[in-house]
Amino acid sequence: MEPTHIVKTPGVCGGKACIRGHRVRVMDIVVWHEMRNYSAEEIIAMFPGITLADVYAALTYYFDNRQEIEADFAQNDALAQELMKEYPSKLPGKRSA
């Protein structure tokens, strides 16, 4: 039986679902493919060693575990909001949330 393409390892990428052997999270693939409209071929061109099967496995994982990945996005957004409050921009014209 072939090992899975997607793993969750404590201490690696915050324990988030990643492509086996890489620090590329499923949520990264989702952003590039679903939100930025990169093709699977464009994604693998950005990351030597990642295969089409890895990209499609990440997308399959997302669609099978949408609540988990959406919760990861929400957690990242909440952290970003907290950091913007604690460390506001010093650039003129930039406002923190």
Residue pairs with C-beta under 8 A, 6 or more apart in sequence:
3 20
4 20
4 57
5 19
5 20
5 53
5 54
5 57
5 58
6 17
6 18
6 19
6 20
6 26
6 57
6 58
6 61
7 17
7 18
7 19
7 20
8 15
8 16
8 17
8 18
9 15
9 18
12 18
12 23
13 23
13 25
16 25
16 26
16 27
16 72
17 25
17 26
17 27
17 58
17 61
17 65
17 68
17 69
18 24
18 25
18 26
19 26
19 29
19 50
19 54
19 57
19 58
20 54
21 49
22 47
22 49
22 50
22 54
24 47
24 50
24 58
25 72
26 58
26 61
26 62
26 69
27 62
27 69
27 72
27 73
27 76
29 43
29 55
29 58
29 59
29 62
30 58
30 59
30 62
30 69
32 38
32 42
32 43
32 46
33 39
33 40
33 43
33 55
33 59
34 59
34 62
38 46
40 52
40 55
40 56
41 52
43 50
43 55
44 50
44 51
44 52
44 54
44 55
61 69
62 69
81 97
84 96
84 97
85 96
85 97
88 95
88 96
89 95
89 96
